[in-house]
Amino acid sequence: MTIIPILPTTSLLYEAATQLATIFHLSVVDTPPSAVPYLLHLTEERLELRDTQFKTGPVYVDFVGGALGYRRRYGGGRKQPLAKAIGLKHGVTPTVLDATAGLGRDAFILACLGCRVQMVERSPVVAALLYDGLQRAQQDAEIGALVTERLQLIYHDAQHWLSQLSPTQQPEVIYLDPMYPHRQKSALVKKEMRLFRTLVGDDLDASALLKVALAGARRRVVVKRPKRAPTLDETSPSFCINSENTRFDVYNLMTPLFLNRLESSDL
């Protein structure tokens, strides 16, 4: 993983930058280093990941406004494919562990729909961006209480974290959204995806994470995939839910047939 330093944009932000660096094992610099392609800029408003070579717009976490604010209000509620895949329905609101949290977008939507979500992220840079976004969202008058109560960030490797949970600590649902397979024309369209692939690489251990998730969830595992992509491994999902460009592979651990499959496998 690429380690990126934090640059506070004013001297008054140096202490805050140092605190972030301590939590996520990063470094703090006073001036932009030469020949560094990416920097974390701590401004008075937020923490931003900036591309110093191509000068594209910054990447940051915003749970309050922008696309997520719109999706929170008009995303379709529990009728949207993500909610159906997780198993949200009247009287049923499962606990969720998002094992590949990224910028936390799907985790936030699930929290808005009532779920308590643990977000596990192993990249120090991505986790720092997510931490900053959570801190700012907790201060918002409209969603602050929701974010504080229902979203928890865990800076850890998901496989290790899941393997150490006791049965009483296991979430009802584990959600996986690994880096999509590389596609020459479309995988790198979004600046976030281009930066993420540079920072954390392809999720080559995604199939191993799926095996750990199948052993660590109480009710189901949900894997987000491109609509025409293959499954993560040879384990076939119980069913799939499709949207325009995305497919959710759902592994229902509560069905006798699937339990028999797991017992006969090498999980």
C-alpha positions as CSV (number, residue, x, y, z in Angstrom):
1,M,0.0,0.0,0.0
2,T,1.2,3.5,-0.8
3,I,1.9,5.6,2.3
4,I,0.9,9.3,1.7
5,P,1.8,12.1,4.1
6,I,-0.5,14.7,5.6
7,L,0.1,18.4,4.7
8,P,-1.7,20.8,7.0
9,T,-2.6,23.9,5.0
10,T,-2.1,26.3,8.0
11,S,0.1,26.1,11.0
12,L,-3.0,26.1,13.2
13,L,-3.9,22.6,11.8
14,Y,-0.6,21.0,12.6
15,E,-1.8,19.5,15.9
16,A,-4.9,18.0,14.2
17,A,-2.8,16.6,11.4
18,T,-0.5,15.0,14.0
19,Q,-3.4,13.4,15.7
20,L,-4.6,11.9,12.5
21,A,-1.1,10.7,11.6
22,T,-0.8,9.0,15.0
23,I,-4.1,7.1,14.6
24,F,-3.4,5.9,11.1
25,H,0.4,5.6,11.1
26,L,1.0,8.3,8.6
27,S,3.5,11.2,8.5
28,V,3.1,15.0,8.6
29,V,5.0,17.3,6.4
30,D,5.3,21.1,6.5
31,T,5.8,21.6,2.7
32,P,4.8,19.4,-0.3
33,P,7.6,16.9,-0.9
34,S,9.0,16.8,-4.4
35,A,8.0,14.0,-6.8
36,V,5.1,12.8,-4.6
37,P,2.1,12.0,-6.7
38,Y,-0.5,12.2,-3.9
39,L,-0.9,14.2,-0.7
40,L,-3.5,14.3,2.0
41,H,-4.3,18.0,2.5
42,L,-5.9,19.0,5.8
43,T,-7.8,22.2,5.3
44,E,-10.0,24.1,7.7
45,E,-13.0,22.4,6.1
46,R,-11.9,18.8,5.6
47,L,-9.2,16.2,4.8
48,E,-8.7,15.8,1.1
49,L,-6.7,13.4,-1.0
50,R,-5.1,15.4,-3.9
51,D,-3.5,14.2,-7.1
52,T,-0.4,16.4,-7.5
53,Q,0.4,15.2,-11.0
54,F,-2.8,15.5,-12.9
55,K,-4.4,18.2,-10.8
56,T,-7.8,16.4,-10.7
57,G,-10.3,17.5,-8.1
58,P,-9.8,16.3,-4.5
59,V,-11.3,13.1,-3.1
60,Y,-12.9,13.4,0.3
61,V,-15.8,11.9,2.3
62,D,-19.0,13.9,2.5
63,F,-22.0,12.3,4.2
64,V,-24.0,15.6,4.5
65,G,-24.3,17.0,1.0
66,G,-23.5,16.1,-2.6
67,A,-24.4,12.8,-4.1
68,L,-24.9,11.0,-0.7
69,G,-27.2,13.7,0.6
70,Y,-29.3,13.3,-2.5
71,R,-29.3,9.5,-2.3
72,R,-30.3,9.7,1.3
73,R,-33.4,11.7,0.5
74,Y,-34.4,10.1,-2.9
75,G,-32.6,6.8,-3.1
76,G,-35.6,4.6,-2.9
77,G,-35.5,3.6,0.8
78,R,-35.8,-0.1,1.5
79,K,-37.0,-0.8,-2.0
80,Q,-33.5,-0.1,-3.5
81,P,-31.4,-3.2,-4.5
82,L,-28.8,-2.7,-1.8
83,A,-31.5,-2.7,0.9
84,K,-33.2,-5.8,-0.6
85,A,-29.8,-7.6,-0.8
86,I,-29.0,-6.9,2.9
87,G,-32.4,-8.2,3.9
88,L,-34.1,-5.0,5.1
89,K,-37.8,-5.4,5.3
90,H,-40.6,-4.5,7.6
91,G,-39.6,-5.4,11.2
92,V,-36.2,-6.7,10.1
93,T,-33.1,-4.4,10.4
94,P,-30.0,-6.5,10.6
95,T,-26.6,-5.5,12.0
96,V,-24.0,-5.2,9.2
97,L,-20.3,-5.3,9.0
98,D,-19.0,-3.6,5.8
99,A,-15.6,-5.4,5.4
100,T,-14.4,-3.2,2.5
101,A,-15.6,0.2,3.7
102,G,-13.9,2.5,1.2
103,L,-15.5,5.9,1.4
104,G,-18.4,4.5,3.3
105,R,-21.2,5.3,0.9
106,D,-23.2,2.1,1.0
107,A,-22.6,1.8,4.8
108,F,-24.0,5.3,5.3
109,I,-27.1,4.5,3.2
110,L,-27.7,1.4,5.3
111,A,-27.3,3.4,8.5
112,C,-29.9,5.9,7.1
113,L,-32.2,2.9,6.6
114,G,-31.8,1.9,10.3
115,C,-28.9,-0.5,10.3
116,R,-26.0,-0.4,12.8
117,V,-22.9,-0.7,10.6
118,Q,-19.3,-1.5,11.4
119,M,-17.0,-0.2,8.7
120,V,-13.7,-2.1,8.4
121,E,-11.0,-0.4,6.3
122,R,-7.4,-1.5,6.1
123,S,-5.9,1.3,4.0
124,P,-4.5,4.0,6.4
125,V,-5.2,6.8,3.8
126,V,-8.8,5.7,3.1
127,A,-9.5,5.1,6.8
128,A,-8.2,8.6,7.5
129,L,-10.5,10.1,4.9
130,L,-13.4,8.1,6.3
131,Y,-12.6,9.1,9.9
132,D,-12.6,12.8,8.9
133,G,-15.9,12.5,7.1
134,L,-17.5,10.8,10.2
135,Q,-16.2,13.5,12.5
136,R,-17.7,16.2,10.4
137,A,-21.0,14.4,9.9
138,Q,-21.4,13.9,13.6
139,Q,-21.5,17.7,14.0
140,D,-24.4,18.1,11.5
141,A,-27.7,19.1,13.0
142,E,-29.7,16.8,10.7
143,I,-27.7,13.5,10.6
144,G,-25.2,13.9,13.5
145,A,-27.1,11.7,15.9
146,L,-27.7,9.0,13.3
147,V,-24.0,8.9,12.3
148,T,-22.8,8.7,15.9
149,E,-25.3,6.0,16.9
150,R,-25.2,3.7,13.8
151,L,-21.7,4.0,12.2
152,Q,-18.5,2.7,13.6
153,L,-15.1,2.8,11.9
154,I,-12.6,0.0,12.5
155,Y,-9.1,0.5,11.1
156,H,-8.1,-3.1,10.6
157,D,-7.6,-5.9,8.1
158,A,-11.1,-7.4,7.7
159,Q,-9.9,-11.0,7.5
160,H,-8.1,-10.8,10.8
161,W,-10.8,-8.8,12.4
162,L,-13.5,-11.3,11.5
163,S,-11.5,-14.3,12.5
164,Q,-11.1,-13.0,16.1
165,L,-14.8,-12.3,16.7
166,S,-16.7,-14.6,19.1
167,P,-20.0,-16.0,18.0
168,T,-21.9,-13.4,20.1
169,Q,-19.9,-10.6,18.3
170,Q,-20.6,-11.8,14.8
171,P,-22.8,-9.5,12.7
172,E,-25.9,-10.7,11.1
173,V,-24.8,-9.6,7.6
174,I,-21.3,-9.1,6.2
175,Y,-21.1,-6.8,3.1
176,L,-18.2,-7.0,0.6
177,D,-17.5,-4.5,-2.1
178,P,-14.1,-5.5,-3.4
179,M,-12.2,-3.5,-6.1
180,Y,-13.9,-4.3,-9.3
181,P,-12.0,-6.3,-11.9
182,H,-9.9,-4.1,-14.2
183,R,-11.7,-3.0,-17.3
184,Q,-9.8,-1.0,-19.8
185,K,-12.5,1.5,-20.6
186,S,-14.8,1.9,-17.6
187,A,-13.1,0.8,-14.3
188,L,-11.1,3.9,-14.0
189,V,-13.6,6.5,-15.0
190,K,-14.2,7.9,-11.5
191,K,-11.3,9.7,-9.9
192,E,-11.9,7.8,-6.7
193,M,-11.4,4.4,-8.4
194,R,-8.3,5.5,-10.1
195,L,-6.8,6.7,-6.9
196,F,-8.0,3.7,-4.9
197,R,-6.4,1.3,-7.4
198,T,-3.1,3.2,-7.1
199,L,-3.3,3.3,-3.3
200,V,-4.6,-0.1,-2.3
201,G,-4.2,-2.1,-5.5
202,D,-6.6,-4.8,-6.7
203,D,-8.3,-6.8,-4.0
204,L,-6.4,-10.0,-4.8
205,D,-7.5,-11.6,-1.5
206,A,-11.2,-11.0,-2.1
207,S,-12.0,-14.7,-2.5
208,A,-10.2,-15.5,0.7
209,L,-12.2,-12.7,2.4
210,L,-15.4,-14.2,1.2
211,K,-14.5,-17.5,2.8
212,V,-13.8,-15.8,6.1
213,A,-17.1,-13.8,5.8
214,L,-19.1,-17.0,5.1
215,A,-17.8,-18.4,8.4
216,G,-18.3,-15.1,10.3
217,A,-21.8,-13.9,9.4
218,R,-24.9,-15.2,11.2
219,R,-27.5,-14.7,8.5
220,R,-26.0,-13.7,5.1
221,V,-23.1,-12.4,3.1
222,V,-23.7,-9.9,0.3
223,V,-21.1,-9.3,-2.4
224,K,-21.4,-6.3,-4.7
225,R,-20.1,-7.0,-8.2
226,P,-20.3,-5.6,-11.7
227,K,-23.4,-7.0,-13.4
228,R,-21.6,-9.3,-15.8
229,A,-18.5,-10.1,-13.6
230,P,-18.0,-13.7,-12.4
231,T,-18.6,-14.6,-8.7
232,L,-15.6,-14.2,-6.4
233,D,-15.0,-17.9,-6.1
234,E,-16.5,-21.3,-6.9
235,T,-19.1,-20.9,-4.1
236,S,-22.4,-20.1,-5.9
237,P,-24.7,-17.5,-4.2
238,S,-28.2,-18.4,-3.0
239,F,-29.6,-15.7,-5.3
240,C,-28.7,-12.4,-7.0
241,I,-30.3,-9.0,-7.1
242,N,-29.6,-6.9,-10.1
243,S,-29.6,-3.1,-10.7
244,E,-28.7,-1.3,-13.9
245,N,-24.9,-1.9,-13.7
246,T,-24.4,-3.8,-10.5
247,R,-25.2,-7.2,-9.2
248,F,-25.5,-8.2,-5.5
249,D,-24.6,-11.8,-4.9
250,V,-26.5,-13.0,-1.7
251,Y,-25.3,-16.0,0.3
252,N,-28.1,-16.9,2.6
253,L,-26.6,-18.8,5.5
254,M,-29.9,-19.6,7.1
255,T,-31.1,-22.0,4.4
256,P,-30.5,-25.8,5.1
257,L,-29.2,-26.3,1.6
258,F,-26.5,-23.6,2.0
259,L,-25.5,-24.8,5.5
260,N,-25.0,-28.3,4.0
261,R,-22.8,-26.8,1.3
262,L,-20.7,-25.0,3.8
263,E,-20.3,-28.1,6.1
264,S,-19.1,-30.1,3.1
265,S,-16.6,-27.5,2.0
266,D,-13.2,-26.7,3.4
267,L,-14.2,-23.4,5.1
